[in-house]
Amino acid sequence: MPIVLEDALAQLRPLLLDPERLLRAVAAGRRRTGTPSVARAELRPVDLKQGRHLQVVTHDGRQATTRNTPYGAAGATVDALLAEPFGNWHVETVDETLQLRVTKKGAAQVHRTATSRRDVAVRSHDRTRQHLLAPDDPLFAALGADADKRRQVDAFLRLLEPTLKRLPDDGPLRVVDLGCGNAYLTFAAHRLISERRGDVRTVGVDVRPDMVARNSELAVSLGLDGLSFEAGTIAEASPFADDEPPHLVLALHACDTATDEALARAVRWGSPVVLAAPCCHHDVQRQIQEGPGAPLPYTALTRHPILRERYADVLTDALRALVLRMLGYKVDVVEFVDSRHTPRNAMVRAVWSGGAPRPASAAEYRALTADWNVHPALARMLDDEVARALA
Protein backbone atom coordinates (compact mmCIF):
# COMPACT_ATOMS: atom_id res chain seq x y z
CA MET A 1 0.00 0.00 0.00
CA PRO A 2 1.43 3.45 -0.92
CA ILE A 3 2.50 5.73 1.92
CA VAL A 4 3.45 9.39 2.11
CA LEU A 5 6.78 9.87 0.38
CA GLU A 6 8.24 12.13 3.08
CA ASP A 7 7.49 9.48 5.71
CA ALA A 8 9.14 6.75 3.60
CA LEU A 9 12.27 8.85 3.06
CA ALA A 10 12.39 9.58 6.79
CA GLN A 11 12.52 5.79 7.35
CA LEU A 12 15.51 5.56 5.00
CA ARG A 13 17.58 8.25 6.70
CA PRO A 14 18.64 6.32 9.84
CA LEU A 15 19.50 3.28 7.73
CA LEU A 16 21.78 5.32 5.46
CA LEU A 17 23.52 6.86 8.47
CA ASP A 18 24.09 3.60 10.38
CA PRO A 19 27.70 2.47 9.70
CA GLU A 20 27.19 -0.85 11.48
CA ARG A 21 24.00 -1.81 9.70
CA LEU A 22 24.25 -0.39 6.19
CA LEU A 23 25.87 -2.55 3.54
CA ARG A 24 24.95 -0.67 0.40
CA ALA A 25 22.33 1.75 -0.91
CA VAL A 26 21.57 2.85 -4.46
CA ALA A 27 19.40 5.75 -5.60
CA ALA A 28 18.45 5.98 -9.28
CA GLY A 29 15.69 6.72 -11.75
CA ARG A 30 13.62 9.89 -11.74
CA ARG A 31 10.17 11.01 -10.75
CA ARG A 32 7.54 12.42 -13.05
CA THR A 33 7.98 15.75 -11.28
CA GLY A 34 11.71 16.19 -11.80
CA THR A 35 15.12 14.85 -12.76
CA PRO A 36 17.93 14.35 -10.20
CA SER A 37 21.21 16.23 -10.63
CA VAL A 38 22.99 12.86 -11.04
CA ALA A 39 21.88 9.66 -12.77
CA ARG A 40 22.76 7.40 -9.86
CA ALA A 41 24.17 7.52 -6.33
CA GLU A 42 25.65 4.63 -4.39
CA LEU A 43 26.37 4.75 -0.65
CA ARG A 44 28.37 2.38 1.53
CA PRO A 45 30.53 2.51 4.68
CA VAL A 46 34.31 2.40 4.10
CA ASP A 47 37.17 2.15 6.58
CA LEU A 48 39.94 4.68 5.95
CA LYS A 49 43.02 5.56 7.97
CA GLN A 50 41.05 8.43 9.48
CA GLY A 51 38.26 6.10 10.58
CA ARG A 52 34.97 4.95 9.14
CA HIS A 53 33.43 7.19 6.50
CA LEU A 54 30.31 7.20 4.38
CA GLN A 55 31.36 6.80 0.75
CA VAL A 56 29.06 8.28 -1.89
CA VAL A 57 29.72 7.50 -5.55
CA THR A 58 27.64 9.56 -7.98
CA HIS A 59 27.36 8.95 -11.72
CA ASP A 60 26.45 11.66 -14.21
CA GLY A 61 26.07 9.23 -17.11
CA ARG A 62 29.67 9.60 -18.25
CA GLN A 63 31.89 9.31 -15.20
CA ALA A 64 31.79 8.51 -11.51
CA THR A 65 32.67 10.90 -8.68
CA THR A 66 33.61 9.55 -5.24
CA ARG A 67 33.26 11.44 -1.97
CA ASN A 68 34.15 10.12 1.50
CA THR A 69 32.53 11.94 4.44
CA PRO A 70 33.14 11.30 8.16
CA TYR A 71 30.00 9.98 9.78
CA GLY A 72 29.83 12.97 12.09
CA ALA A 73 29.24 15.20 9.09
CA ALA A 74 27.37 12.75 6.87
CA GLY A 75 23.87 13.91 7.81
CA ALA A 76 23.93 16.85 5.40
CA THR A 77 25.18 14.61 2.58
CA VAL A 78 22.37 12.10 3.12
CA ASP A 79 19.74 14.84 3.43
CA ALA A 80 20.86 16.32 0.12
CA LEU A 81 20.50 12.95 -1.61
CA LEU A 82 17.10 12.28 -0.06
CA ALA A 83 15.96 15.67 -1.36
CA GLU A 84 16.88 14.72 -4.95
CA PRO A 85 13.90 13.54 -7.07
CA PHE A 86 15.13 9.96 -7.44
CA GLY A 87 12.47 7.50 -8.52
CA ASN A 88 13.88 4.50 -6.64
CA TRP A 89 15.94 3.64 -3.58
CA HIS A 90 17.45 0.18 -2.97
CA VAL A 91 18.93 -0.24 0.53
CA GLU A 92 20.71 -3.38 1.74
CA THR A 93 21.45 -3.81 5.44
CA VAL A 94 22.74 -6.73 7.48
CA ASP A 95 19.19 -7.86 8.28
CA GLU A 96 16.89 -6.59 5.52
CA THR A 97 16.61 -5.23 2.00
CA LEU A 98 14.35 -2.25 1.44
CA GLN A 99 13.01 -1.18 -1.97
CA LEU A 100 11.34 2.21 -2.30
CA ARG A 101 9.64 3.23 -5.55
CA VAL A 102 7.94 6.58 -6.14
CA THR A 103 4.58 6.17 -7.85
CA LYS A 104 3.10 8.35 -10.59
CA LYS A 105 1.07 10.18 -7.95
CA GLY A 106 4.15 10.98 -5.87
CA ALA A 107 3.53 8.45 -3.11
CA ALA A 108 5.96 5.71 -2.06
CA GLN A 109 5.69 1.98 -2.49
CA VAL A 110 7.95 0.34 0.10
CA HIS A 111 8.88 -3.33 0.09
CA ARG A 112 10.97 -4.85 2.87
CA THR A 113 12.56 -8.31 2.72
CA ALA A 114 14.22 -9.90 5.72
CA THR A 115 17.52 -11.58 4.93
CA SER A 116 19.92 -13.88 6.69
CA ARG A 117 22.78 -12.23 4.84
CA ARG A 118 25.54 -11.52 7.35
CA ASP A 119 28.43 -10.87 5.05
CA VAL A 120 30.31 -7.68 5.75
CA ALA A 121 30.52 -5.16 2.94
CA VAL A 122 33.92 -4.55 1.45
CA ARG A 123 35.06 -1.40 3.19
CA SER A 124 38.61 -1.13 1.99
CA HIS A 125 39.32 2.13 0.19
CA ASP A 126 42.00 0.46 -1.94
CA ARG A 127 39.84 -0.25 -4.98
CA THR A 128 40.92 0.47 -8.54
CA ARG A 129 37.45 0.20 -10.06
CA GLN A 130 33.85 0.67 -9.06
CA HIS A 131 31.89 -2.43 -10.03
CA LEU A 132 28.23 -2.15 -10.97
CA LEU A 133 27.72 -5.45 -9.15
CA ALA A 134 30.21 -6.02 -6.34
CA PRO A 135 32.51 -9.04 -6.87
CA ASP A 136 31.51 -10.34 -3.42
CA ASP A 137 27.78 -10.08 -4.16
CA PRO A 138 26.00 -13.26 -2.95
CA LEU A 139 24.56 -13.59 -6.44
CA PHE A 140 27.94 -14.73 -7.78
CA ALA A 141 28.36 -17.35 -5.07
CA ALA A 142 24.88 -18.75 -5.73
CA LEU A 143 25.59 -18.97 -9.47
CA GLY A 144 29.06 -20.46 -8.95
CA ALA A 145 30.60 -17.68 -11.03
CA ASP A 146 34.39 -17.64 -11.30
CA ALA A 147 36.56 -14.55 -11.89
CA ASP A 148 36.10 -14.67 -15.67
CA LYS A 149 32.32 -14.85 -15.32
CA ARG A 150 32.36 -11.91 -12.92
CA ARG A 151 34.34 -9.87 -15.46
CA GLN A 152 31.85 -10.80 -18.19
CA VAL A 153 28.98 -9.72 -15.95
CA ASP A 154 30.61 -6.37 -15.17
CA ALA A 155 31.41 -5.73 -18.85
CA PHE A 156 27.85 -6.60 -19.85
CA LEU A 157 26.31 -4.34 -17.21
CA ARG A 158 28.46 -1.43 -18.41
CA LEU A 159 27.03 -1.88 -21.90
CA LEU A 160 23.51 -2.26 -20.56
CA GLU A 161 23.46 0.68 -18.13
CA PRO A 162 23.54 3.53 -20.71
CA THR A 163 20.51 2.06 -22.53
CA LEU A 164 18.25 2.20 -19.46
CA LYS A 165 17.48 5.86 -20.06
CA ARG A 166 15.82 4.83 -23.33
CA LEU A 167 13.26 2.68 -21.51
CA PRO A 168 9.85 3.97 -20.33
CA ASP A 169 9.80 5.91 -17.07
CA ASP A 170 6.45 4.74 -15.74
CA GLY A 171 4.93 1.34 -15.11
CA PRO A 172 6.76 -1.93 -14.68
CA LEU A 173 9.57 -2.59 -17.13
CA ARG A 174 9.38 -5.84 -19.09
CA VAL A 175 12.65 -7.63 -19.86
CA VAL A 176 13.12 -10.95 -21.65
CA ASP A 177 16.30 -12.97 -22.11
CA LEU A 178 15.84 -15.32 -25.07
CA GLY A 179 17.97 -18.45 -24.84
CA CYS A 180 19.10 -17.58 -21.32
CA GLY A 181 20.96 -20.83 -20.59
CA ASN A 182 22.55 -20.74 -17.14
CA ALA A 183 21.33 -17.13 -16.84
CA TYR A 184 24.38 -15.44 -15.31
CA LEU A 185 23.56 -12.28 -17.21
CA THR A 186 19.80 -12.62 -16.73
CA PHE A 187 20.25 -12.53 -12.95
CA ALA A 188 22.74 -9.64 -13.18
CA ALA A 189 20.54 -7.59 -15.52
CA HIS A 190 17.51 -8.06 -13.28
CA ARG A 191 19.49 -7.01 -10.19
CA LEU A 192 20.88 -3.88 -11.88
CA ILE A 193 17.58 -2.77 -13.41
CA SER A 194 15.73 -3.40 -10.14
CA GLU A 195 18.20 -1.14 -8.34
CA ARG A 196 17.96 1.58 -10.98
CA ARG A 197 14.28 1.48 -11.81
CA GLY A 198 12.50 -0.49 -9.09
CA ASP A 199 9.54 -2.30 -10.66
CA VAL A 200 10.80 -4.74 -13.32
CA ARG A 201 9.51 -8.07 -14.62
CA THR A 202 12.24 -10.23 -16.13
CA VAL A 203 11.61 -13.55 -17.88
CA GLY A 204 14.36 -15.91 -18.99
CA VAL A 205 13.38 -18.30 -21.79
CA ASP A 206 15.26 -21.50 -22.58
CA VAL A 207 14.42 -24.77 -24.34
CA ARG A 208 15.91 -26.91 -21.56
CA PRO A 209 13.46 -27.60 -18.73
CA ASP A 210 16.29 -28.60 -16.38
CA MET A 211 17.94 -25.18 -16.75
CA VAL A 212 14.60 -23.44 -16.27
CA ALA A 213 13.97 -25.39 -13.05
CA ARG A 214 17.46 -24.68 -11.74
CA ASN A 215 17.24 -20.95 -12.52
CA SER A 216 13.76 -20.69 -11.01
CA GLU A 217 14.93 -22.23 -7.74
CA LEU A 218 17.89 -19.86 -7.59
CA ALA A 219 15.67 -16.82 -8.18
CA VAL A 220 13.45 -17.84 -5.27
CA SER A 221 16.39 -18.61 -2.97
CA LEU A 222 17.96 -15.21 -3.72
CA GLY A 223 14.68 -13.38 -3.12
CA LEU A 224 14.70 -11.75 -6.56
CA ASP A 225 11.12 -10.58 -6.92
CA GLY A 226 9.93 -10.19 -10.49
CA LEU A 227 12.40 -12.67 -11.99
CA SER A 228 11.02 -15.87 -13.51
CA PHE A 229 11.92 -18.47 -16.11
CA GLU A 230 9.95 -20.48 -18.62
CA ALA A 231 10.69 -23.32 -21.01
CA GLY A 232 10.16 -22.78 -24.71
CA THR A 233 11.68 -21.78 -28.02
CA ILE A 234 12.68 -18.28 -29.01
CA ALA A 235 10.30 -18.29 -31.97
CA GLU A 236 7.29 -19.17 -29.82
CA ALA A 237 8.13 -17.25 -26.64
CA SER A 238 5.28 -15.20 -25.17
CA PRO A 239 6.77 -14.12 -21.85
CA PHE A 240 4.18 -11.59 -20.69
CA ALA A 241 0.43 -11.70 -20.13
CA ASP A 242 -1.86 -10.42 -22.87
CA ASP A 243 1.08 -10.59 -25.30
CA GLU A 244 2.52 -7.35 -23.92
CA PRO A 245 5.81 -6.66 -25.71
CA PRO A 246 9.07 -6.49 -23.76
CA HIS A 247 10.87 -3.17 -23.44
CA LEU A 248 14.30 -4.80 -23.37
CA VAL A 249 15.31 -7.95 -25.25
CA LEU A 250 18.52 -9.83 -24.41
CA ALA A 251 20.02 -12.66 -26.45
CA LEU A 252 23.38 -13.58 -25.02
CA HIS A 253 25.41 -16.27 -26.77
CA ALA A 254 22.38 -17.78 -28.53
CA CYS A 255 23.92 -20.15 -31.06
CA ASP A 256 24.00 -19.40 -34.81
CA THR A 257 20.59 -18.33 -36.18
CA ALA A 258 19.03 -18.38 -32.69
CA THR A 259 20.52 -14.88 -32.38
CA ASP A 260 18.66 -13.91 -35.56
CA GLU A 261 15.43 -15.38 -34.16
CA ALA A 262 15.82 -13.22 -31.06
CA LEU A 263 16.55 -10.08 -33.09
CA ALA A 264 13.54 -10.77 -35.33
CA ARG A 265 11.25 -11.20 -32.30
CA ALA A 266 12.55 -7.92 -30.85
CA VAL A 267 11.85 -6.05 -34.11
CA ARG A 268 8.31 -7.43 -34.41
CA TRP A 269 7.64 -6.70 -30.74
CA GLY A 270 8.81 -3.14 -31.32
CA SER A 271 11.19 -3.38 -28.36
CA PRO A 272 13.09 -0.11 -27.86
CA VAL A 273 16.35 -1.71 -26.68
CA VAL A 274 18.05 -4.93 -27.82
CA LEU A 275 21.38 -6.40 -26.69
CA ALA A 276 22.68 -9.51 -28.44
CA ALA A 277 26.01 -11.28 -28.05
CA PRO A 278 26.18 -13.59 -31.09
CA CYS A 279 27.71 -17.04 -31.09
CA CYS A 280 28.62 -19.76 -33.63
CA HIS A 281 28.06 -17.99 -36.97
CA HIS A 282 27.44 -20.85 -39.41
CA ASP A 283 24.69 -19.59 -41.72
CA VAL A 284 26.60 -17.05 -43.83
CA GLN A 285 29.76 -19.15 -43.68
CA ARG A 286 27.87 -22.06 -45.23
CA GLN A 287 26.43 -19.84 -47.96
CA ILE A 288 29.89 -18.54 -48.87
CA GLN A 289 31.34 -22.04 -48.90
CA GLU A 290 28.55 -23.48 -51.04
CA GLY A 291 28.12 -20.47 -53.31
CA PRO A 292 30.08 -19.24 -56.32
CA GLY A 293 32.89 -17.97 -54.12
CA ALA A 294 34.18 -14.63 -52.94
CA PRO A 295 34.00 -11.65 -55.29
CA LEU A 296 37.24 -10.38 -56.72
CA PRO A 297 39.60 -9.26 -55.32
CA TYR A 298 38.56 -10.89 -52.01
CA THR A 299 39.17 -14.56 -52.77
CA ALA A 300 42.14 -14.57 -50.39
CA LEU A 301 39.74 -13.82 -47.52
CA THR A 302 37.96 -17.16 -47.92
CA ARG A 303 40.63 -19.42 -49.40
CA HIS A 304 41.69 -20.78 -46.01
CA PRO A 305 38.99 -22.27 -43.73
CA ILE A 306 40.06 -20.37 -40.63
CA LEU A 307 40.02 -17.05 -42.47
CA ARG A 308 36.71 -17.89 -44.13
CA GLU A 309 35.21 -18.62 -40.71
CA ARG A 310 36.47 -15.38 -39.18
CA TYR A 311 35.40 -13.26 -42.13
CA ALA A 312 31.95 -14.87 -42.16
CA ASP A 313 31.57 -13.92 -38.49
CA VAL A 314 32.32 -10.29 -39.32
CA LEU A 315 30.08 -10.27 -42.38
CA THR A 316 27.20 -11.84 -40.44
CA ASP A 317 27.25 -9.21 -37.71
CA ALA A 318 27.72 -6.40 -40.23
CA LEU A 319 24.60 -7.56 -42.09
CA ARG A 320 22.65 -7.90 -38.84
CA ALA A 321 23.56 -4.31 -37.97
CA LEU A 322 22.52 -3.10 -41.42
CA VAL A 323 19.14 -4.86 -41.24
CA LEU A 324 18.42 -3.30 -37.84
CA ARG A 325 19.48 0.13 -39.10
CA MET A 326 17.19 -0.20 -42.11
CA LEU A 327 14.33 -0.96 -39.74
CA GLY A 328 14.78 2.13 -37.57
CA TYR A 329 17.35 1.20 -34.93
CA LYS A 330 20.55 2.97 -34.02
CA VAL A 331 23.12 0.17 -33.84
CA ASP A 332 26.66 -0.25 -32.62
CA VAL A 333 28.74 -3.40 -32.53
CA VAL A 334 31.19 -3.27 -29.64
CA GLU A 335 33.60 -5.47 -27.74
CA PHE A 336 31.63 -7.21 -25.03
CA VAL A 337 34.57 -8.27 -22.87
CA ASP A 338 38.29 -8.76 -23.45
CA SER A 339 38.98 -11.82 -25.61
CA ARG A 340 41.22 -13.21 -22.85
CA HIS A 341 38.04 -14.02 -20.91
CA THR A 342 35.87 -15.33 -23.76
CA PRO A 343 36.30 -15.51 -27.55
CA ARG A 344 32.57 -14.74 -27.93
CA ASN A 345 33.13 -11.09 -27.20
CA ALA A 346 31.09 -9.06 -29.70
CA MET A 347 27.88 -7.31 -28.71
CA VAL A 348 25.21 -5.93 -31.04
CA ARG A 349 23.48 -3.10 -29.19
CA ALA A 350 20.40 -1.64 -30.87
CA VAL A 351 18.27 1.26 -29.63
CA TRP A 352 15.10 2.32 -31.41
CA SER A 353 15.60 5.76 -32.97
CA GLY A 354 12.18 6.22 -34.53
CA GLY A 355 13.76 7.87 -37.55
CA ALA A 356 13.27 6.87 -41.16
CA PRO A 357 15.82 4.36 -42.53
CA ARG A 358 18.75 6.01 -44.26
CA PRO A 359 19.11 5.19 -47.98
CA ALA A 360 22.82 4.59 -47.41
CA SER A 361 22.08 1.57 -45.20
CA ALA A 362 19.85 0.00 -47.85
CA ALA A 363 22.50 0.64 -50.51
CA GLU A 364 25.21 -0.96 -48.37
CA TYR A 365 22.99 -3.96 -47.67
CA ARG A 366 22.18 -4.48 -51.37
CA ALA A 367 25.84 -4.24 -52.35
CA LEU A 368 27.12 -6.60 -49.66
CA THR A 369 24.53 -9.31 -50.21
CA ALA A 370 24.87 -9.12 -53.98
CA ASP A 371 28.67 -9.20 -54.03
CA TRP A 372 28.85 -12.14 -51.62
CA ASN A 373 25.73 -13.86 -52.91
CA VAL A 374 24.26 -14.36 -49.43
CA HIS A 375 20.79 -14.01 -47.90
CA PRO A 376 21.31 -13.63 -44.12
CA ALA A 377 18.99 -15.38 -41.70
CA LEU A 378 17.74 -12.17 -40.07
CA ALA A 379 16.61 -10.81 -43.44
CA ARG A 380 14.86 -14.10 -44.23
CA MET A 381 13.01 -13.97 -40.92
CA LEU A 382 12.00 -10.34 -41.50
CA ASP A 383 11.42 -10.70 -45.20
CA ASP A 384 8.41 -8.37 -45.43
CA GLU A 385 9.96 -5.67 -43.25
CA VAL A 386 13.28 -5.77 -45.12
CA ALA A 387 11.52 -5.70 -48.51
CA ARG A 388 9.63 -2.54 -47.50
CA ALA A 389 12.83 -0.89 -46.25
CA LEU A 390 14.66 -1.73 -49.47
CA ALA A 391 11.77 -0.44 -51.55
Buried (B, 14 or more C-beta within 10 A) or exposed (E): EBEEBEEBBEBBBEBBBEBEBBBBBBBBBBBEEEEBEBBBBBBBBBEBEEEBBBBBBBBEEEEEEEEBBEBEEBBEBBEEBBEBBBBBBBBBBBEBBBBBBBBEEEBBBBEEEEBEBEEEBBBEEEEEEEBBBBBBBBBBEEBEBEEEBBBBBBBBBEBBBEBBBBBEEEEBBBBBBBBBBBBBBBBBBBBBBBBBBBBBBBBBBBEBEEBBEBBBEBBEEBEBBBBBBBBBEBEEBBBBEEEEBBBBBBBBBBBBBBBBBBBBBBBEBEBBBBBBBBBBBBBBBEBBBEEEBBEEEEEEBBEEEEEBBBBBBBBBBBBBBBBBBBBBBBBEBEEBBEEEBBEBBBBBBBBBBEEEBEEEBBEBBEEBBEEBBBEBBBBEBBEEBBEEBBE
